[in-house]
Each structure stands twice: as C-alpha cells, then as structure tokens.
Amino acid sequence: MSADTLTRDPAVEATPRPARPRRAVPILAILAVLPVVALLASFTLGRYAIPLPDLFTVFFGHLLGWPQTWPSATEMVVFNVRLPRIGIALLVGAALATSGTAYQGIFKNPMVSPDILGAAAGAGFGAAMAILMDFSTVGIELSAFVGGLIAVGITYALGNSIGRGSNAVLVLVLTGMVVQAMFSAFISITKFVADPNNKLPEITFWLMGGLSSVSNNEFFVLIAPFLVGVVPMFLLRWKLNVLSFGEEEAQALGVNTRTIRLIFIVCATLLTSSSIAVAGMIGWVGLIIPHLARLLVGPDARVLLPASLLIGAGYLVIVDDIARTAFPTEVPLGILTAIIGAPFFMFLLVKGRDAW
C-alpha cells in the first residue's frame, strides 16, 4: 500500500462538488429576476388594468403616507385583491417546487412528486371533510393541513416499521402509494355522501385548486410554515448530495441518513400540506420544475434547490395570470397546471434524458 493511499481521505474525495460551477451562479442570478418580473407584470394584468407608473404611485404612496391622488378602487385592487393572490402564488409555487426537489433527492428518483407519500390526498380528504361539516375557511385550511400530516405520518410509520436496510426507501414509496390510494378513496366517499346541490360542487371546486378566494389572512398564515419548511432544507441541502451515494456510503461519511431523511420528509410535507390547505390541489409543479431546474444548473442540490424555488415561484404566478386573464371565466389553477405540465414534462423527458 502506497503512502499516497494511506494519506488519502476518502471522505474528502467523496464530497460532492458543484455541478457546472461556472454556469450555476449567473443562471441563479437570472432566475432571481424571474419572480420579480412575474410579480410586477401580474399587478398590471386583469380586468381592472393598472399601468406600472400607477402601480408604483399607489404602492409607495400608501406605504409612505402620501396624500391620496389615485382612485380608491385602484388601491383596493392592489392591496386587497392582487397583492395577496400574487404573494400566495409565489409562496405556493416555491413551496411545491422545493418539496418536489427534496423528494426526488431523497428517493433518488426524478419521477417522484410531492404527493408520493400521500400528502396531497390526505390534505384533500381533510378539506373535503371540513367542507362537508360546514367548517369556516380557516377550519378548512387547518383540516387540510392536518390531513396531509396524518397521511405522511401513517406512511412513514408503516414504511419505517416494515422497511429494512436497502429496501427502506422502496418500501416507503410503495407504502406512500397505498396511503395515497386509500385517502383518494376517502375523498370519493366524502363526495358520494355530500349534498349534490351544495356541498358536492364546493368540494369538487376546491379539489381543482385555485387562488380566486384568497385574502391577506391566508398569505400571513402561509408564511410561517413556508419558512419553517424551507430554511432547514436550505441549510442541509448539501446532504442531499451525500444521500445520492447510497445508504452505506452516506453512513460511512458520518451522515445519519435516517435523521436527514426524516427532516427533509417533514419539511417537504409541511410545505406541500400548507400549500394545498390554502390553494387546493395543484399538481405537476413539484414534478416538472425540479426537472427544468436540473437541466439549467445540474444535479448539485446546493444550487438545484434555490433554482427550483425561484423557477417554481415565477412559474405559478405566470400560470395564475393565464388562469384569470386568458379566458372569459377563470379556469381552476389545478386544471391549467395539468394541461401545461403534462406536455411540458414529456418535452423535458426527451430534452434531458441524459441529464439524470
């Protein structure tokens, strides 16, 4: 055995290096502009048009206490209608894209989406039950949030008790599929017993997803779980790279894979459940955005996670603008994300088949 072999540190050699380092920073800087541009454009779009100069006048005039020289209707539209809607679209898009990236990194599978552990179906069942029992808007959101957490809790408890060793991740995914199917059946039962003239349309419309009825209250409610979910994942995102080596290799490098996986699952579930609780069932964002981000910045989680967050935030704002302006009647956001997401995902699969 040579001296070089004896002095070589395998942990240092195995440490993941940034993918495409020369491209990542400028691409992230460009991506950071996307949510800002989408936000400004969204304020001007709608049946009540607001030019950018008027928008800045109203916004800064209101915040700085200038004498009011603008119509009261413009101020109401900016602060009571579009500001909470655009803000929630930014948060929900960022949350779903970030959670999708985390799930795909944990399970080392680019086909995984945020609802793989049953969070979406659990949250949908919680909301359906709350609507059936005449809960308030806050009650519906809390019920959806709790339903998502319960579904993932069942998945993780069963998967953890059944799975062993190298089969742990596979068993967890399979258990999630079973729990997802079970809660989807519960949703169907709830719709079956609901009043067809009142409750059934309300449940169906909520499950389609949308931001037409959100307010400032929902925006402030969503901020706390968003920060609690995103911050730990960003601080630990480099460990997703270590998990990609495999269970034994990651443990050899001193990473507690079970704890790290649990942290990411809890944070991603928190983001998914809170987003569904406020905006309803919005699919495909957590599946296609990580793929697009991976094509742009590579698979290194240190740059992939922020890239997904920025793209997801801007993407959902743009899709929401299309939903509320492109048709005579507003299209539910969940339907539009599916219509856009399915063919776009096929394109990404063909375009980036060698990227993963």
Secondary structure by P-SEA (a helix, b strand, c coil): ccccccccccccccccccccccaaaaaaaaaaaaaaaaaaaaaacccccccaaaaaaaaaaaaacccccccaaaaaaaccccaaaaaaaaaaaaaaaaaaaaaaaaaccccccccccaaaaaaaaaaaaaaaacccaaaaaaaaaaaaaaaaaaaaaaaaacccccaaaaaaaaaaaaaaaaaaaaaaaaaaacccccaaaaaaaaaacccccccaaaaaaaaaaaaaacaaaaaaaaaaaaaaacaaaaaaaccaaaaaaaaaaaaaaaaaaaaaacccccccccccaaaaaaaccccccaaaaaaaaaaaaaaaaaaaaaacccccccccaaaaaaaacaaaaaaaaaaccccc
